């Protein structure tokens, strides 16, 4: 049986616990698991226990780490550095540590700096979430068919990578190996920029003196475009502070595009306006028609769960080429 510690009983940590505990131990790559959970807010730990996300509630990080082979850090990204510092002297030799933070370059650098050489770190980021937060919003199907980014350093042993990939497949997600800096540049555009745009939409319109009259007119377009503005402010604050360079680039690109659109509006340039709208529509439709969550060449490393052979602690799988 694999003992897994989840540090952070919010939406992601609790959802991971629920997904791991409800997985079929006979077919999953991890086999039987025992989940211990810890959160500095004991009410969150109790709520996760009530949602059957964990087998045991720990009262301290030290208690959570006792006898664990795999540790999942599921806290806001700015909390990860202090947590790694706290956990480093407590981690058993050969323990495997992963995280779920939305940015990876700084987190991986912190792990390399702070964790002992006997501990193996594999950065992780599930491309899944909700605008609701906390253990009450947790869902065992949150990761089903979702891309789950993994950012192992070159020196990490293959056994540690296999272990974290087994975790990913057990919760129903699809492993996606990527460089940390590349990850941050990409998600700044397709995940973090949309949040800023949603925030801008809500802030700009709600500051209008006419908002009181406008609000009843807002329908599905406003609702769908502004959805991510309901996300966790602390999480997004930390994302922005740890991915500022990449996000600034995307903001500048957006400003340039909006200025060009403004020029077209002022010039009443119907041709340019329609060209922008047509291209955006075609691009989005093509994206929607793609098989969800699949990247080029991914089929080459798909392995049906019943074909996974376990060896030692974790399922042994041929990993995809990193990159």
Secondary structure as UniProt FT lines:
FT   STRAND          2..7
FT   HELIX           11..22
FT   TURN            25..27
FT   STRAND          33..38
FT   HELIX           42..50
FT   TURN            51..52
FT   STRAND          56..57
FT   HELIX           61..65
FT   TURN            66..67
FT   STRAND          70..73
FT   HELIX           77..79
FT   HELIX           80..88
FT   TURN            89..90
FT   TURN            93..94
FT   STRAND          96..99
FT   HELIX           105..114
FT   TURN            117..118
FT   STRAND          120..126
FT   HELIX           135..137
FT   TURN            140..145
FT   STRAND          147..152
FT   TURN            154..155
FT   HELIX           158..170
FT   TURN            171..172
FT   STRAND          174..177
FT   HELIX           180..187
FT   HELIX           188..192
FT   HELIX           193..206
FT   TURN            209..210
FT   HELIX           211..215
FT   TURN            216..217
FT   HELIX           220..225
FT   HELIX           227..230
FT   HELIX           233..242
FT   HELIX           244..266
FT   TURN            267..268
FT   HELIX           270..289
FT   TURN            292..293
FT   TURN            296..297
FT   HELIX           298..301
FT   HELIX           305..307
FT   STRAND          309..311
FT   TURN            312..313
FT   STRAND          314..316
//
